[in-house]
Amino acid sequence: MASNQETLVTVFGGSGFLGRNVVRALAKRDYRVRVAVRRPELAGHLQPQGKVGQIHAVQANVRYPASVEAAMRGASVAVNLIGILTEGGAQSFDAVQAAGAETIARAAGAAGARMVHVSAIGADANSPAHYARSKAAGEKAVLAAVPSATIMRPSVVFGPEDQFTNRFAALARMSPVLPLIGGGVTRLQPVYVGDVATAVADAVDGKTRPGATYELGGPEVLTMREIIEIILAITDRKRMLVSLPFGLAKLQALLLQFAPGALKLTPDQVMLLQTDNVVSDAAKAADLTLEGLGIAPDSIEAIAPQYLWRFRASGQFQRKGV
């Protein structure tokens, strides 16, 4: 059996938030890692995470199958982390999360490689949200091309440089009022990016069940209100929380979808918030979870203070170890 040092893993989308953590986890396990991204010249920051020559970036664009096939040459495993939260130009949900996933899966199948595909809890062909429908289409295409593929469905992922906790911390710094869409009662199960990366690496190790779908959630199920209250406590800010009905939020999103940074809100995101985003009872019963992989998930309260310190209202706070 080939050692990890002899095994090449192609990671599509390896320069992003989750990608950086997955590349690091794979490098620590001595895999050779090929990072397939649209702009390889911007992925140089990944090389120090491994030994000399262990991590190499190549150009690949899921809209061009030949580039994806080239990125898979000689690889034993494909990891697909490519995904978008909002659409823009040619980067549509269908093009990236459905057709793009299919392109990668077909290339992996043609190369005889195993595949790990990261989707999302809430992927549903019947969802009113385009994001969730495209995720479901991507899963279906992956399993059609590589029936033994492992599907990973994380809940909302948090960690340094995330677009979740950092977004609300930034909003709290800008505004005295924070909206609670739908009253803030939507339930989420925030999962630490490091735990998701470990699960992906375990799948590459072959520790997951072929063709199975794993649902990855943190140790707590929290409402949006509770999550925002935790972020406010960590950043030492007091802000008024105002309930915003879904109907009104959809109207505001028609304008805010064009807003920059933390202010951006799309109608599709509002629709996503109408459904809870938690690990299902079926996944728990089948041990298709982080705990089923032997991973004890970290909580948002344990991890977030380590990187949200820069949003603190008080200058008295210092990060641990500083």
Phi, psi and omega in degrees: 000134182294142176282167179300326180295338180263358183258124178262127178246123175266122181252110178276126184081030186283355182263357181278188182304303177290322184303316180301321180287323178293315179301317179297316181296319180291320179297321179296336179265012173072017174287151166278130188240123173255118182263114183261113184220162179290327182235081183298335180293345179260008182252015181297337181294347182278333187300321179296349180283351180227186177283170180301124178081358183283326183243128183223131180263138177229160180276133175203140179226123185296345176280353179234093185308325182298323180291326178290317178299319179296321180292339181268352183300125177081357182273145178264337182220139172248134175241120180254113179246004186290128178193158178228152179265332177222155181270154177192121180060229180287347181275074178265162179302315182294319182292321185270310191267344177251290181297322179297316178297321179296318179300315179294317181296320179295320178294320178295317179297318180295330180273356182070026182265153171283165182218141172239123183241122179265118180249228180198143171302136182102354176302123188202122181296340182255009181291145174289344181271127181300321179305310183293322178295319180293325177296318179295319179297322178296316178301314181299317180294321180297312182291334177291322182275324181226084184303336181272003184299149173262128177258129176247122178245094176279154168284195180298131187262132179239161180154177179307135178069017177287169177254024182242284181295322180296327180295313182288327176295321178292319178298320181294332178284333183268329190232143177281350182233135176241130181279144174250098183295128182067021180085000178072023183265353178300134182263133178234165178229071187308133183238135183289135183302325179295326178289323177295318179297320178296319179296319178296317179297322176298321178295320177296324177294343183091022183271356180259165180279131180302133177076004184270156177248117180262141176248123188249117179225159178285186184284348184230143169262122185232148173281163177301321178300314181297321179295315180295323178295323177296316180297319179295322179294318180295320182270002176058048179234144176249121182225147177283130178257120185242127179291134179235108181305150182304319181300316180290324179297321178297320179295316179296324182295336177299331176265318185290345177296343178259001182282157180272159169053225187293342182280346185294133177211126182253156176302325180295321178294324177297318178297322179299324182286356177276356180233136177299150182235076185226161178296133183283158176297326180296319179293321178296315182297328182268003183060031178262062185218177174301315180298324178295336176269002181082019180257122177272108186291147178271147181271159178295326180290333179278327187262316188304323179300338182288340180232345178274003181303330183290347179264001183300139178287329183268137176280359182282340188281139172228144179295149179301133177090356181261000000 
